[in-house]
């Protein structure tokens, strides 16, 4: 059965940012991958001041359970909109989304006291409540964490791969149109997010001039890799996780942006052409407050 509660995480505070300056603007991003993209943007967030990004701006990748593999373009939008409903309705949404059997079992007063952080609830009852909700995929603590963000300046967007093997052209175009209607930013990597990583590691335009067809087709070349992900792994020596952002990517972001601009960046053009417009998000972050 489809899990209706997709927002989920085991981490609510990044170690590097316990003393961080509270941001006035956050770019909330729903992404297709469950590892690489999240790790990359968490690196951007943690080191943004060293990247010349004002500490008043941040990026937050919406997290989901590691078992949640929904990655079709509209599933990525669905995750973003689940967060937007939560953001709009606050605790009312949290309580409304909890199944009726849990409300009957624990009572509205208990749930409200839990959400308000009151110390009248025993640790045993608190843990039992959290555990039972987690069993049905409802991560109440992560939802509470997300509710801390309420700035009117915040922006919302998605990041998806073109992935010709699984995402149809019609589906991609429908997704782009929907994002424009809803005023969501739509970041696309063709063929995949690893192409953006490769731009940090290589002058793709010249080094792969005779391999552009192989890049855009991005066929499986092993059990673990497509053509592009293998090239990234070969150059940076990592898999989809453990990318070592600080060493492999942080020093080369400006280069990656410059190289990305040599390819198409318009959303519609990216449906059929190699390129990536992630650089637009990073430039927005760099310009804010500076």
C-alpha positions in Angstrom: 0.0 0.0 0.0 1.2 3.5 -0.8 2.6 5.4 2.1 0.6 8.6 2.5 3.1 10.1 5.0 6.3 10.7 3.0 8.1 13.4 5.0 10.5 11.4 7.2 14.0 11.7 8.7 16.2 10.4 11.5 18.1 13.7 11.7 16.7 17.1 12.7 19.8 19.1 13.3 23.1 19.0 11.4 26.1 18.8 13.7 28.0 21.6 11.9 25.2 24.1 12.5 24.3 24.0 16.2 25.4 27.6 16.5 24.2 28.7 13.1 22.6 32.1 12.4 18.9 31.7 11.9 18.2 32.2 8.2 15.6 34.7 7.0 15.2 32.9 3.6 15.2 29.2 2.9 15.0 27.4 -0.4 13.0 24.2 0.3 13.9 21.5 -2.2 12.2 18.2 -3.0 14.7 16.0 -4.8 14.5 12.8 -6.8 17.4 10.9 -5.2 17.5 9.7 -1.6 21.3 10.0 -1.0 23.5 12.0 -3.4 21.4 15.1 -3.8 20.6 15.3 -0.1 24.3 14.9 0.8 25.4 17.5 -1.7 23.0 20.2 -0.5 23.5 19.5 3.1 27.2 20.2 2.3 26.2 23.5 0.7 24.1 24.4 3.8 26.8 23.4 6.3 29.6 25.3 4.5 27.6 28.2 2.9 29.6 31.0 4.6 32.8 29.5 3.3 31.2 29.4 -0.1 30.5 33.2 0.0 26.8 32.6 0.8 25.2 34.9 3.4 24.3 32.9 6.5 20.9 34.5 6.3 20.0 32.2 3.4 19.9 28.4 3.5 18.7 25.4 1.5 16.7 22.6 3.1 16.3 19.3 1.3 13.0 17.6 2.3 13.7 14.2 3.6 11.9 11.0 3.3 12.3 7.4 4.6 15.1 5.4 3.0 12.5 2.9 2.1 10.6 5.6 0.1 11.8 5.2 -3.4 9.2 7.3 -5.1 11.2 9.3 -7.6 8.9 10.0 -10.6 8.6 13.8 -11.3 5.1 14.1 -9.9 6.1 12.1 -6.8 8.8 14.6 -6.2 6.2 17.4 -6.5 3.9 15.4 -4.2 6.5 15.5 -1.4 6.9 19.2 -1.7 3.2 19.8 -1.5 2.9 17.5 1.5 5.3 19.9 3.2 3.4 23.0 2.0 0.2 21.7 3.4 2.0 21.1 6.7 3.5 24.6 6.6 0.1 26.2 5.9 -1.9 24.4 8.6 0.6 24.0 11.4 -0.3 21.9 14.4 -3.9 21.6 13.1 -2.4 19.7 10.1 -0.3 17.5 12.3 -3.3 16.5 14.4 -5.6 16.1 11.4 -3.2 13.8 9.6 -2.9 11.4 12.6 -5.1 8.4 12.1 -8.3 8.4 14.1 -7.4 5.2 16.0 -4.3 7.0 17.4 -6.4 10.0 18.4 -8.9 7.7 20.2 -6.1 5.8 21.9 -4.1 8.8 23.2 -6.7 11.6 23.2 -6.5 15.1 21.7 -5.2 16.6 25.0 -2.2 14.2 25.1 -1.4 14.9 21.4 -1.7 18.6 21.9 0.5 18.5 25.0 3.1 16.5 23.1 3.1 19.0 20.2 3.4 21.9 22.7 6.4 20.1 24.4 4.8 20.0 27.8 6.5 17.9 30.5 3.3 16.4 31.8 3.8 13.4 29.5 5.9 10.5 30.7 8.9 9.4 28.6 7.4 5.9 28.2 4.1 7.3 26.8 6.0 9.7 24.6 8.2 7.0 23.1 5.3 4.6 22.6 3.4 7.3 20.8 6.3 8.2 18.5 7.1 4.5 17.8 3.6 3.6 16.9 3.3 6.5 14.5 6.7 5.6 12.9 5.4 2.1 12.2 2.8 3.6 9.8 5.4 6.0 8.3 4.2 9.1 10.2 7.4 10.9 11.4 5.9 13.5 13.8 9.2 14.8 15.0 10.5 15.7 11.6 7.2 17.4 10.8 7.5 19.4 14.1 11.1 20.4 13.1 9.9 21.6 9.7 7.3 23.8 11.3 10.0 26.1 12.7 10.4 27.7 9.3 7.8 30.2 8.4 9.4 33.1 6.5 7.4 34.8 3.7 10.7 35.1 1.8 11.1 31.3 1.5 11.0 29.7 -2.0 10.1 26.2 -3.0 11.3 23.9 -5.8 12.0 20.5 -7.1 15.1 18.8 -8.5 14.6 16.0 -11.0 16.6 14.0 -13.5 15.7 13.8 -17.1 16.4 10.1 -17.2 15.2 9.1 -20.6 15.0 5.5 -19.6 12.2 6.0 -17.1 10.7 9.6 -17.5 8.8 10.3 -20.7 9.0 13.6 -22.5 5.3 14.2 -21.9 5.7 13.6 -18.2 8.6 16.0 -18.0 6.8 18.7 -19.9 3.7 18.3 -17.8 5.8 18.6 -14.6 7.5 21.8 -15.9 4.2 23.4 -16.7 2.7 22.4 -13.4 5.7 24.0 -11.5 5.3 27.2 -13.5 1.6 27.4 -12.6 2.4 26.8 -8.9 5.4 29.1 -8.9 7.8 26.3 -7.9 11.3 26.4 -9.1 12.1 23.5 -11.4 15.7 22.3 -11.5 16.6 19.6 -14.0 19.7 17.6 -14.6 19.9 15.9 -18.0 20.6 13.0 -17.9 21.0 12.9 -14.0 22.3 14.7 -11.0 25.6 13.0 -11.4 26.1 15.2 -14.5 26.1 18.2 -12.2 28.8 16.5 -10.0 30.8 15.6 -13.1 31.0 19.4 -14.0 32.9 19.9 -10.7 35.4 17.2 -11.7 35.9 17.7 -15.4 35.7 20.2 -18.2 32.9 18.1 -19.7 32.5 20.1 -22.9 36.0 19.3 -24.1 36.9 16.1 -22.3 33.6 14.3 -23.4 33.1 16.1 -26.7 33.0 12.8 -28.6 30.9 11.1 -25.9 27.9 13.4 -25.6 25.6 10.7 -27.0 26.8 8.3 -24.3 26.1 11.0 -21.7 22.6 11.7 -22.8 21.7 8.1 -23.2 23.4 7.3 -19.9 22.9 3.6 -20.2 23.6 1.1 -17.4 27.2 0.0 -17.6 27.2 -2.2 -14.4 25.0 -3.3 -11.6 25.9 -0.2 -9.7 26.5 2.5 -12.4 25.2 4.2 -15.4 27.7 5.8 -17.7 27.7 9.2 -16.0 27.7 7.9 -12.4 30.6 5.6 -13.3 32.6 8.6 -14.6 31.9 10.5 -11.3 32.9 7.4 -9.3 36.1 7.0 -11.3 37.1 10.6 -10.7 36.0 11.2 -7.2 36.1 7.6 -5.8 32.7 7.4 -4.1 29.4 5.8 -4.6 25.9 7.5 -4.3 26.6 8.2 -0.6 29.8 9.3 1.1 30.5 11.9 -1.6 32.9 14.0 0.7 31.4 17.3 -0.4 34.1 19.4 1.3 36.9 17.7 -0.6 35.4 16.7 -3.9 32.9 19.5 -4.7 33.1 22.5 -2.5 36.3 23.9 -4.0 35.0 23.6 -7.5 31.5 25.0 -7.3 32.3 28.2 -9.2 34.0 26.1 -11.9 30.9 23.9 -12.1 28.6 26.9 -12.5 30.8 28.3 -15.3 30.9 24.9 -17.1 27.1 24.4 -16.7 26.5 27.7 -18.4 28.2 26.2 -21.5 25.2 23.9 -21.8 21.4 24.7 -22.1 19.7 25.8 -18.9 16.1 26.5 -19.9 13.8 23.9 -18.4 12.1 23.1 -21.7 15.4 22.8 -23.6 16.8 20.5 -20.9 14.1 17.9 -21.7 16.0 17.0 -24.9 19.5 18.3 -24.4 22.4 17.6 -22.0 22.7 20.2 -19.3 21.8 21.2 -15.8 20.3 24.3 -14.3 21.1 23.7 -10.6 23.6 26.6 -10.9 20.6 28.9 -10.8 19.8 27.9 -7.3 23.4 28.4 -6.1 23.6 31.8 -7.8 20.3 32.9 -6.1 21.8 31.8 -2.8 25.0 33.7 -3.4 23.3 36.9 -4.4 20.9 37.0 -1.4 21.9 39.5 1.2 25.3 40.3 -0.5 
